[in-house]
Amino acid sequence: MKLSIFTSTTSDGIMSNNKKYYPKLSKEEIEKVYNLNLSRFLSKYNLKVEDAVIMNDSNTKISSHTVTTNNKKYKDRILVLKESTKNIPILVETSDDPIIVAYATDDNNKQIAVIGKASIDNLNNDLIHDMTEILMKESNKATFEMKFYIGPCPSKENYIIDENLELDEKVFKKAVEKIDDKIHLDLRYAIFNQLYLEIVAPEEIYFDSNDTVEDKKYYSDLANKVGRHISCVVFTEE
């Protein structure tokens, strides 16, 4: 079984049905455009939109849930996907917040992936620790035996935050720098530091180097490129 992770681009269209992205369309028209965009994108990978599980801004419950074939709606901020649940794409709607995927192989040589989104709120609330704890329980593997993928996100130079934004000191220590009276956040450093503290092997951490602010392929709230792309996580036959 193969674990695949890939991300849509602006050429695939807006991957959200939020009304704010379609101010001139009716609710019915929005749903048609949204489903068409999803269907076209997934069809490139021989996947079906009706099989998809969507994670978006409503996935705020500080809990986790294992995805099954008979349930397509979850409110949890962390989803667990097992290789036995094949061809079920987990679609994470985002712009500047990167997807995080932790994965390992259990004692029966079966792969397990744990999926979340590295928003500031989630990182402030121990997202990475919770993900490693869940994967340890599911796979019986130590953190240094896990692999991590982190999706596209802004670089420190382009991630300017409000100086009054509340940041957990233990998570964002040394990841914030004041440059020319502006507060810059090094999100990749903050994530890496948390993974390091969880004793994840540095060579098992992969960061997508694309910058959502600079790269025209991605939507970005920070760059006022209005819309959402999706990162897809799925197990398929090799």
N, C-alpha and C positions, 0 to 999 in steps of 0.2 A: 504494500500500500504506500502511496506517495502523498506527502503533505505539501501542498502548494499554497503560496502566499503571493498575491498580486494586487495591484492598485489601479483603479481607473484613472483617466486623465480628463482634462476639460473637453477633449474631442469626443468623449463618450457621453457628454451632457451632464446636467445637474442630477446628482444621485440623492435627491431628497424630495419629499412631498410637502415640505413646509411652504405655507402660503406666501411667506415673505420673498421667496425666490421667483414667484409667478404672480405679481401683483395684478395683472390684467386677465388672468385665467380663472374660470370657475373651479370649484372643487372637483367636479367630474373631469374637466379638461386636465387639471393638474395630475390626477391619478393616471390618466391615459398616457401623458408624457412621461411620468415617473416610471410606470411599469414598462413602457416601451424602451426607455433608456436602460433599465435594469436587464430586460430581456435580451436586447441587442448585445450588451456587454457580456453577459454570462454565456450567451450562445457561442461566442468566440472560443470558449473553453469547454464546450459541450455540456454546459450546466443549464438548469432550468430555474426560472424565477419563482415558480410555484414551490420549489424545494428550499428556497432561501430562508434564512433566519436573519432578521435585521437588528443591529445594535445601533442606537442613536442617542440623542441627548436625553431620552426618557429612561435610559438604562442607568439609573442612579442608586438603586437599592444596594446597600453595602452587604452583598451576599453573592453566592455563586450558584450556578445551576448546570447540570449536565444536559446537553442537547440530545433530544430524542427525535425519532422520525415522526412522532404523532403530536408534537408541540412545536409551533413556529413563533410563539410570542413569549418573550421574557422581559422582566424589568431589572434583572440583576446586572451589576456592573462587570461581573466576571462570568464568562461562559466556558464550560469544559467540553471539548470535542474529542471523541474517541474514534479510532480508525474503523471500528465496526459500523459507525454511522457515516458511511461513505456517500459522496455526491451531494452532501448537504452543505451548501456554501454559507458561511457566516460572514455577513456583510456589515462592516463597521463604517458608518457615515462619519466623516470628519473633514476638517480643513487643515488647521495648523496643529491639532493634537495628534500625535502619532499613535498608531496601533502598537500594542506590545503582545507578542506571542511567545509563550514559554512552552517548550515541548521536550518530551523524554520518552524512553521506551521502558515499559514495565517488565516485570519478571517473566512474563509470558511472551516477551518480544512483540508486544502490541504498543503502537504509538498513541500518545495522549498529548493534546494541545490545550493550553489554557490561554484565554484571549481577554484582553482588556484595552482600555484607551487611556493614554497618559495625559489626561487633562490635569491642570493644576489642582483642582478639587480632589480628583482621585489620588494624585500623588501625596497631597496633604493628608489623606486618610489611609495611608499605608497600603496602597494598591499593590506595590511590588512585593512587599512582605506577604500579603495575603495570597498573591499568585504563586509564590514559591511554596508556601505552606500547603496550598491545595494540590499542587503538582507532586509534592513529596508524598502526600497521603494517597493520591491516585496511582502513582507509579512505583512507590517504594524506592525512589532514587534520591540520593543526596543532591543538594543544590549545585555542587561542582560537576555533576553528571548531566545537568540540564543545558539546553541551548535556548538562546533568546534572539528574537528578531524585533527590531524597532523600526517603524516605518518613517516615511518622509516627515520632516518637521522644520521649523525655522532655525537658522543658525543664530549664534549669540549676537552677531552683528545686526541681525534683522528682528530679533525678538525684544522689543521694547515694552516694558510693563509699567503700570501705574505704581508709583512709589508707596502708595497706601495699600497695595494688594497684600493680603495676609499670606505669608509663606511659612511653612513649618521649617524651623531652623535646622532640624536634624536631616531633613530631606534636601533643602536648597542651600545649605552652608557651602560657601565658596563658589556657588553657581550663579551668583548675582554680582554684577559689577556696574559701577557708575562711570559712564563715559560721556563727557560733554553735557553734564547735568541731566542725562537720561539714564534710566535703570535698564540694564540689559540682562536677559536671562539666558544662561547656557543650559538649555533643557537636556541636551545629550549628556553633558557632564553630570547633571543632577541624577539622571536615570542610571548612568554608569556607576556613579558613586553608591547608589542604593543597591545595585546588583552586586557590587564589590563587597559591601557590608553583609550581604546575604551569602557570601562565599561562592558566588557564581564565577566560574573560570573565565578570565578576560578573553581568552581565545574562542570562547563559545558564545560571545556576544556580537551580533551583527547589526550595525546601524546602516540604514539606507542613507546615503549621503546627500540625496536630493533636498533642496531647500524650497519649501512650499511658497515662501515669499518671492524668491527670485525666479524660480522655474515656472514658465508659462504653462506647463502641463498640469499644474495643480491649482485648485481653488485655495484662497487664503483670505481669512478675515483681516489679518494684519495688513495685507497688501490691497485690501478692498477688491479682491477678485471674487465676486459674490457667487456662492454656490457651495456644493459639497461633492467630494469624490468619495469613493468607497475603497476600503481595503478588504480583500476577500481571503478567507482561510477555509481550506477544504481538503478532505482526504479523497483521493481517487485511485483507481487501479493504475499501476505503472504501465 
